[in-house]
Amino acid sequence: MSLHSFDKEAGEKVPGLFLPSDAHEHLLKHIESVGLGRPDVFPEVQDDKITLKGKAGSQEEKEKLILASGNINGVATVDDQITVTGPAAQAARFVTVKADDNLPAIAESAYGDANKFRKVFEANRPMLGQPDKIYPGQVLRLTDSRSGAGPGHTGPAPKRRLAKSRPDQAVKLTWQTVKVTCQRAARNPRVIVKSCGSVGGARARCPRAVVVPSMVR
């Protein structure tokens, strides 16, 4: 049972949420629309505060219900009064997305490895439909472990490929189309470039780039 703060200027607008009648039904429909079904909760809406009462089958479900309710335009606080009926589990951390953030940058800050962006993505599904669909002011959950996968993780994140080249070393050119996620290029974080097999040309644009090969030609 706790209070969670949100940026009331951020998030999706939910029509009818702040009307005196049927506000709880509008919120339940929104929760269902983001992929969380019809949970056994009874929301109350008062001004910019939402109170969630009821039951959740797991700590993960409860946290996702809190995020789905708080990441709404006009909501400043969510009062969590949900009881978890399943096994006890460690609570996730909540973080707020900054203006220059992307998932690799958040993973780098949280886990020390930008390539664990999939861990962040999986921990926030189904609310996140795609890894690049985040916005400033949005609150995300982070599973605490610095190793292993988050809930629903189905495979390892792509490994960071470092450029290794020597002036006197002959390089066989294998042209690839690679996707570069630059943690410092906030205005254009995803750049499609061509590079040889060493991906040196791609990383030259940003030494901290996360290089994900997408197609070999």
HUPEHU-V476455 format. One record per run of one state. SS is the DSSP state (hx for helix, st for strand, lp for the rest). FROM is the first residue (numbers start at 0). LEN is the number of residues. Records with the same first field share a line. If there is no record, write none. Layout:
SS = FROM-LEN + FROM-LEN
//
This chain:
lp = 0-1 + 5-6 + 12-10 + 36-4 + 46-2 + 56-2 + 70-1 + 72-4 + 84-8 + 96-6 + 111-2 + 123-15 + 142-33 + 181-8 + 195-4 + 205-4 + 216-1
st = 1-4 + 11-1 + 40-6 + 48-8 + 71-1 + 76-8 + 92-4 + 138-4 + 175-6 + 189-6 + 209-7
hx = 22-14 + 58-12 + 102-9 + 113-10 + 199-6
//
